[in-house]
Amino acid sequence: MTIIARSSETAILKQFLNSNKSEFMAVYGRRRVGKTFLIKSFFSSSPCEFFYVTGVEKGSALKQRQNFCRRVSEVFHHKLSLSVPKDWYGVFELLKTTIDNLPKNKKVVLFFDEFPWMVTPKANLLEVLEYYWNEYWSHDKRVKLIVCGSLASWIIKNIINNTGGLYQRVSYRLKIEPFTLGQAKLFLKSKGVLLTNKQITTLYMAIGGIPLYLEQAKKGLSADQIIDHTCFNKNGLLFNELKELFKSLFKESEIYIKIIKEIAKHRHGLAKEDIAKHLKLSRGGRLSLRLQELIDAGFIISFIPYQHKERGEFFKVIDEYALFYFNWIAANLSAIKNLAKPSGFWLEKTKEGSFHAWKGYAFESICYKHLPQIMHKLNLKASSVPFSWRAVAKRGSDGTQIDLLFDRSDDTITLCEIKFSEKPFIIDKAYAKILENKKAIFVAQTKTKKQMFIAMISANGIKKSLYSDSLVDSCVTLDDLFVAI
């Protein structure tokens, strides 16, 4: 199994494996992002004894132990029938005895995949893991333990930030992120799907950088045809994926869907107080917990606009598929189900006026995921801090929104305007006035004394003109977002 576009992750795995002491790694990331594939592919071809077991979704404690013992038998005991101990202490004692009998010169990698599913109520699995790691395996330089799960919040709380027996035991943390545009291009190319950067971006706007979703792309089809087949076909993978995905990640999944759906309606983000108000929810800790779980799962981000206080936190959807689902699929579920021939449904939707507004929103989301590429093109140092900024219109002053800005360590601020257009963006007299007003309002309300620069992030660049020359200091194009950083 060939690993594509995961060079930084494989470098970490090599370091982890080659260490001359025991190691404990926590791996997390949203479902479908390729965690299991990466770990299995890397260690199956590495010089080590590789044991992996996957938790059984909604399986009982007995089912989990049976599954674990079956894998011990398959990997180490030539599929001989093993009796299933009555508790996890017995299961881990079986695994310990097996490891003790392995060659002393060979490293042993233990991969517990979807570990949160294994941890059933009152079964004490987490306590057993703590005991065997602290008592035996942390002292055995051969042993490398990987605990993995799609329930990112659970992994962060119970493994990485464990306050009990596993406190500060995790030596490696590896979050598997969706592919960037450049990685998605490499992945598609490896499957013989050769699309232009523009076509890849169109596809990415709908399904993001999730490897399983990108696998739906077929050779010889355009981005719109792939979207049509995958999202607007009642048998397509992404027709009803969001609901199934949320069911697998969250108890009471409907409330999480309502929360993200409400946030998705607001292009520039939504405050927690407004989320609670719109959905008639309590503003207490339960909502904060759910928002954090959505952040950990990779569906939303939280941000504090420039110079706002901490209580001014906003939330914004950054998962492309979720945005696409709420804008296009959910609104057409009945129509899609009744279609005799689904082919062409999406192509008709692209003719609607709302399609272009959605593309602008989706492109903004992509830009937030490609800040390193943007900073590279703008020649900004790593110390530059990204923000957004808004000013609410008041009596005597106009309101405005700045999509992205970088507060730099060289006494400078770069204001970025994000635009998606099919052709080079034209800065005419009217738009030049808009840019000048944004800059003036920002300076007046923030009272900044820093040097101000304006950068355009425009998919197809900007058309050279008198106004562009006088106002715009630099430009980031779509091709710049594909650069490997």
Secondary structure, 3 states (H helix, E strand, C coil): CCCCCCHHHHHHHHHHHHCCCCEEEEEECCCCCCHHHHHHHHHHCCCCEEEEEECCCCCCHHHHHHHHHHHHHHHHCCCCCCCCCCCHHHHHHHHHHHHHCCCCCCCEEEEEECHHHHCCCCCCHHHHHHHHHHHCHHHCCCEEEEEEECCHHHHHHHHHCCCCCCCCCCCEEEECCCCCHHHHHHHHHHCCCCCCHHHHHHHHHHHCCCHHHHCCCCCCCCHHHHHHHHHCCCCCCCCCHHHHHHHHHCCCHHHHHHHHHHHHCCCCCEEHHHHHHHHCCCCCHHHHHHHHHHHHCCCEEEECCCCCCHHHCEEEECCHHHHHHHHHHHHHHHHHHCCCCCCCHHHHHCCCHHHHHHHHHHHHHHHHHCHHHHHHHCCCCCCCEEEEEEECCECCECCEEEEEEEECCCCEEEEEEEECCCCCECCCHHHHHHHHHHHHHHHHHHCCCCEEEEEEEECCCECCCHHHHHHCCEEECHHHHCCCC
